[in-house]
Amino acid sequence: MDFHDRHVVISGGAGALGTAVVEALLAAGATCHIPCLDEAEAERFRLRGHERVKLAVTGSLADETAVEQLYQAITPLWASIHIAGGFAAAALRETSLATLRQQLDMNVVSCALCCRAAVNAMTGGAGKGGRIVNVAARAALEWRSGAGMVAYTASKTAVAALTVALAEEVAKDGILVNAVAPSIMDTPANRHAMPKADYALWPKVEEVAATILFLASPENRVTRGAVVPVYGKS
Ligand SMILES: NC(=O)c1ccc[n+]([C@@H]2O[C@H](COP(=O)([O-])OP(=O)(O)OC[C@H]3O[C@@H](n4cnc5c(N)ncnc54)[C@H](OP(=O)(O)O)[C@@H]3O)[C@@H](O)[C@H]2O)c1
């Protein structure tokens, strides 16, 4: 896959999956634009010294102004990959309104705002189409498995529905929109949280990144509106 001379936004690019995606994109020649929540996250990011890594401290991507400013600075935009998000495990009766809103903000609102800004960048001015890839979760495809994490499941299900609906809306603009739905991935945080699990069953972040890269690439010529399970052996 060839991303030479192509600008790509990767929200959540400094996280576990995000870093693997950025590494793969850099190897394929892309210029990677990564919004960071704060200076500390930008400082910590281990690929920060790379000449084709452009970091921007934006604050939360649930903030409309922050997202608009981020995308205005990037032209022409080829692809936008929305990995920012997070997990909250709790039964609904133990979920506060604050947690519910936090889950919706970090998973759906950030994704929707980035999708909107990306579509505008890909269709206005120099824009001639592009690729968008969102990150849902297995629970977004298998709702029963969301017991004990209802707010998370609802928010990731919204990401999946948004993906399919938007894909129809912008297909004629030459923008292909898709998502991946990971099961539990092999990350340091998950190993720490589940020390007795069989890690061999979990998909590796590099493997999930490979699927994302194809969906975001010019080589993806016809696939849109898919929410692709990336489960490994689990
Ligand atoms: N890990 C899994 O097993 C798993 C399974 C299914 C789906 N997913 C999804 O896959 C994605 C990546 O997971 P991961 O394990 O790589 O997570 P991660 O390491 O925590 O990375 C997520 C990144 O998103 C950023 N972020 C969260 N909310 C944000 C906001 N409102 N504005 C800006 N940035 C924000 C985080 O910043 P901070 O670190 O500064 O908060 C972090 O850099 C997430 O969407 C997650 O829900 C993960």
The ligand as an SDF file (V2000), in Angstrom:
LIG
                    3D

 48 52  0  0  0  0  0  0  0  0999 V2000
   -7.9980   -1.9990   23.7460 N   0  0  0  0  0  0  0  0  0  0  0  0
   -8.9630   -2.8320   23.3590 C   0  0  0  0  0  0  0  0  0  0  0  0
   -8.9510   -4.0170   23.6880 O   0  0  0  0  0  0  0  0  0  0  0  0
  -10.0860   -2.3240   22.4920 C   0  0  0  0  0  0  0  0  0  0  0  0
  -11.1010   -3.1990   22.0740 C   0  0  0  0  0  0  0  0  0  0  0  0
  -12.1180   -2.7170   21.2530 C   0  0  0  0  0  0  0  0  0  0  0  0
  -12.1100   -1.4020   20.8490 C   0  0  0  0  0  0  0  0  0  0  0  0
  -11.1090   -0.5780   21.2730 N   0  0  0  0  0  0  0  0  0  0  0  0
  -11.0990    0.7900   20.8220 C   0  0  0  0  0  0  0  0  0  0  0  0
   -9.9220    0.9910   20.0620 O   0  0  0  0  0  0  0  0  0  0  0  0
   -9.4560    2.3250   20.2360 C   0  0  0  0  0  0  0  0  0  0  0  0
   -8.0060    2.3220   20.6750 C   0  0  0  0  0  0  0  0  0  0  0  0
   -7.8460    1.5410   21.8380 O   0  0  0  0  0  0  0  0  0  0  0  0
   -6.4590    1.5630   22.6210 P   0  0  0  0  0  0  0  0  0  0  0  0
   -6.4020    0.3480   23.4520 O   0  0  0  0  0  0  0  0  0  0  0  0
   -5.3520    1.8640   21.6780 O   0  0  0  0  0  0  0  0  0  0  0  0
   -6.7240    2.8040   23.5950 O   0  0  0  0  0  0  0  0  0  0  0  0
   -5.6840    3.8800   24.1880 P   0  0  0  0  0  0  0  0  0  0  0  0
   -4.3120    3.3330   24.2470 O   0  0  0  0  0  0  0  0  0  0  0  0
   -6.3040    4.3560   25.4640 O   0  0  0  0  0  0  0  0  0  0  0  0
   -5.7320    5.0370   23.1090 O   0  0  0  0  0  0  0  0  0  0  0  0
   -6.8680    5.8500   22.9490 C   0  0  0  0  0  0  0  0  0  0  0  0
   -6.4010    7.2510   22.6660 C   0  0  0  0  0  0  0  0  0  0  0  0
   -7.5280    8.0980   22.4770 O   0  0  0  0  0  0  0  0  0  0  0  0
   -7.2930    9.3120   23.1970 C   0  0  0  0  0  0  0  0  0  0  0  0
   -8.5840    9.9260   23.5380 N   0  0  0  0  0  0  0  0  0  0  0  0
   -9.5940    9.4130   24.2450 C   0  0  0  0  0  0  0  0  0  0  0  0
  -10.5960   10.2930   24.3370 N   0  0  0  0  0  0  0  0  0  0  0  0
  -10.2090   11.4070   23.6820 C   0  0  0  0  0  0  0  0  0  0  0  0
  -10.8060   12.6630   23.4290 C   0  0  0  0  0  0  0  0  0  0  0  0
  -12.0370   12.9650   23.8760 N   0  0  0  0  0  0  0  0  0  0  0  0
  -10.0830   13.5620   22.7290 N   0  0  0  0  0  0  0  0  0  0  0  0
   -8.8650   13.2710   22.2620 C   0  0  0  0  0  0  0  0  0  0  0  0
   -8.2520   12.0940   22.4510 N   0  0  0  0  0  0  0  0  0  0  0  0
   -8.9200   11.1790   23.1680 C   0  0  0  0  0  0  0  0  0  0  0  0
   -6.5130    8.8570   24.4130 C   0  0  0  0  0  0  0  0  0  0  0  0
   -5.8390    9.9360   25.0280 O   0  0  0  0  0  0  0  0  0  0  0  0
   -5.4080    9.7770   26.6000 P   0  0  0  0  0  0  0  0  0  0  0  0
   -4.6060    8.5410   26.7210 O   0  0  0  0  0  0  0  0  0  0  0  0
   -4.6140   11.0170   26.8620 O   0  0  0  0  0  0  0  0  0  0  0  0
   -6.6960    9.7000   27.3530 O   0  0  0  0  0  0  0  0  0  0  0  0
   -5.5620    7.8570   23.7910 C   0  0  0  0  0  0  0  0  0  0  0  0
   -4.4290    8.4930   23.2240 O   0  0  0  0  0  0  0  0  0  0  0  0
  -10.4190    2.9980   21.2070 C   0  0  0  0  0  0  0  0  0  0  0  0
  -11.4200    3.6810   20.4860 O   0  0  0  0  0  0  0  0  0  0  0  0
  -11.0250    1.8220   21.9430 C   0  0  0  0  0  0  0  0  0  0  0  0
  -12.2990    2.0950   22.4860 O   0  0  0  0  0  0  0  0  0  0  0  0
  -10.1030   -1.0040   22.0660 C   0  0  0  0  0  0  0  0  0  0  0  0
  1  2  1  0
  2  3  2  0
  2  4  1  0
  4  5  1  0
  4 48  2  0
  5  6  2  0
  6  7  1  0
  7  8  2  0
  8  9  1  0
  8 48  1  0
  9 10  1  0
  9 46  1  0
 10 11  1  0
 11 12  1  0
 11 44  1  0
 12 13  1  0
 13 14  1  0
 14 15  2  0
 14 16  1  0
 14 17  1  0
 17 18  1  0
 18 19  2  0
 18 20  1  0
 18 21  1  0
 21 22  1  0
 22 23  1  0
 23 24  1  0
 23 42  1  0
 24 25  1  0
 25 26  1  0
 25 36  1  0
 26 27  1  0
 26 35  1  0
 27 28  2  0
 28 29  1  0
 29 30  1  0
 29 35  2  0
 30 31  1  0
 30 32  2  0
 32 33  1  0
 33 34  2  0
 34 35  1  0
 36 37  1  0
 36 42  1  0
 37 38  1  0
 38 39  2  0
 38 40  1  0
 38 41  1  0
 42 43  1  0
 44 45  1  0
 44 46  1  0
 46 47  1  0
M  CHG  2   8   1  16  -1
M  END
$$$$
